[in-house]
Amino acid sequence: MKENPEASESPSKTSAEPWTIRRILDWTTAHLEKHGSDSPRLDTEVLLAFARKCERIRLYTNYDDVVTEAERTLMRQLVQRRAKSEPVAYLVGKREFFGLDFYVDSSVLVPRPDTETLVMELVEETQKRASSSILDLCTGSGCVAIAAAANCSNARFLATDISEAALEVAKKNAESNSLSQKIRFLKSNCFESIPHDSLFDLIVSNPPYIPDSEIELLEADVRQHEPRLALAGGEDGLDFYRRIIQEAHQYLNEEGVLMLEFSPEQEVALKSLFDKSEKYTDVKVKADLAGRARVIIGKKSPILK
């Protein structure tokens, strides 16, 4: 039996059969699946839409269009990089998050849907107040502060990160989403560069929380391409949480609130850290859309001045 040419040929090779959108979608999906992608069809659609400078839906409304040589050349380059586990978001330079587009590159983590839970809790808490001052620690791409700012007309934000490169990405995203006037950015290792007399109504963070020994066990696209600085959380993954929980109360107004995203398996340890600090009351955990513990929230204890 003759081998199916779509399974054996690359779009880079000549073929009597034209390379239509349909054919490239089918071939590339199979190729990326063989190379370990857990969403090969979606990856393929995003990359081909990028190569053709069109929306994904246009791939299907023009299913039998022949892809140009220039588009095929760019698509080949993108697919080769994706086959080596480079994140799709880095390849196309953007990721959608909370209904907004965010520019991303290898200096920041790719925004995850899980983090939208932190934004939802932040927006809900902010909307209870007449006005709010919010500190976003370890801002990375700026996705938390920017998404919240887009939904909170009564809030102003300070977003910090230790990485100058990450802050440049965050500033770019604030500008592209027309929110630069609502968010100030500051290079800081947690609270180090924040004036001691600064006070905020809410402090939020999605800090690095992967135990150092587990970095090499992560998926290849994360392990090989996303910034280790934004992943590594110390021996048990809790270094940043210890520091933030210990210091945040000094920067919170009366009835101020601390919100932290975490990995579900860290729930018990984080509750213990909050309890032992004796700096917060009404500590509660919120689940993400999949029902997994994702955000821990504590109010500043009224006995702390």
Secondary structure by P-SEA (a helix, b strand, c coil): ccccccccccccccccccccaaaaaaaaaaaaaaaccccaaaaaaaaaaaaacccaaaaaaaccccccaaaaaaaaaaaaaaaacccccccccccccccbbbbbccccccccccaaaaaaaaaaaaaacccbbbbbcccccaaaaaaaaaccccccbbbbbccaaaaaaaaaaaaaacccccbbbbbccccccccccccccbbbbbccccccccccccccccccccccccccccccccaaaaaaaacccccccccbbbbbbbcccaaaaaaaaaaaacccccccccccccccccbbbbccccccc
